[in-house]
Amino acid sequence: KRSLTKSVEDLENEIGDDSDNNSKYGVDGELYFLRDTCHKLESGKYEYEVCVFGKATQRDIGQSSGGTHLGSWEKVDVDEHGRRTLKWGKGTKCW
């Protein structure tokens, strides 16, 4: 029984607190499949890398490390129509 309780607690910690019906992975856990994923996009001379539940970075194309820290994962907002907005914050200020 103790092992099962520990497993449940571990899962709750991973998924997040849903006391406000909005866990780390969205209202219904619908974003869970995005955990541990990163996505890259090239635009102009820059490459943008966004890691869901992680950080967002801008680099010169061809640069494999460093770059400008655009922000770290903060939360999912859900509007009155059920649309989700993924939010990163506290990134390096633009000049």
C-alpha positions in Angstrom: 0.0 0.0 0.0 2.8 2.4 0.9 4.5 1.8 -2.5 1.2 2.5 -4.3 0.7 5.7 -2.4 4.3 6.8 -3.3 3.6 6.1 -7.0 0.4 8.1 -6.9 2.2 11.0 -5.2 5.0 10.9 -7.8 2.5 11.0 -10.7 0.7 13.9 -9.1 4.0 15.8 -8.7 4.8 15.2 -12.4 1.4 16.2 -13.7 1.1 19.2 -11.4 -1.4 20.6 -9.0 -4.9 20.7 -10.5 -6.6 22.3 -7.6 -7.6 25.1 -9.9 -8.6 22.7 -12.7 -5.5 23.7 -14.7 -2.6 21.4 -14.2 0.8 21.8 -15.7 -0.4 19.9 -18.7 -3.6 21.8 -19.3 -7.2 21.6 -18.0 -7.6 17.9 -19.1 -4.0 16.9 -19.3 -4.3 17.3 -23.1 -0.7 18.7 -23.4 1.0 15.7 -21.6 2.1 14.3 -24.9 4.2 17.4 -25.5 6.4 16.9 -22.5 10.1 16.6 -23.3 9.6 17.9 -26.8 11.4 20.8 -28.5 10.6 22.4 -31.8 12.8 24.4 -34.2 11.9 27.1 -36.7 14.2 29.1 -39.0 13.3 32.6 -39.9 15.7 35.0 -41.6 19.2 34.6 -40.1 17.8 33.1 -36.8 16.8 29.7 -35.6 14.2 29.6 -32.8 14.0 26.6 -30.5 11.0 26.2 -28.2 10.9 23.4 -25.6 7.4 22.9 -24.3 7.6 23.0 -20.5 11.2 24.2 -20.9 12.9 27.2 -22.4 12.7 29.2 -25.6 15.9 30.3 -27.4 17.0 32.3 -30.4 20.3 31.5 -32.1 22.0 32.4 -35.4 21.5 29.7 -37.9 24.3 27.1 -37.5 25.0 28.0 -33.9 24.5 24.9 -31.8 24.7 26.4 -28.3 24.2 29.7 -26.5 22.0 32.2 -28.1 19.5 34.6 -26.6 17.2 33.2 -23.8 13.7 34.2 -24.8 12.0 32.8 -21.7 11.2 29.8 -19.5 8.0 27.9 -19.4 5.3 29.5 -17.1 1.8 28.2 -17.8 -1.1 27.5 -20.0 -3.9 30.0 -20.2 -7.4 29.0 -21.3 -9.8 31.6 -22.6 -13.6 31.6 -22.4 -13.8 29.7 -25.7 -11.4 26.9 -24.6 -8.4 28.1 -26.6 -5.1 27.4 -25.0 -2.2 29.9 -25.0 1.2 28.5 -24.0 3.3 31.1 -22.1 7.0 31.5 -21.5 8.4 34.4 -19.5 11.4 36.1 -17.9 13.5 36.1 -21.1 16.3 38.5 -22.0 14.9 42.0 -22.8 15.1 43.2 -26.4 17.1 46.3 -27.1 
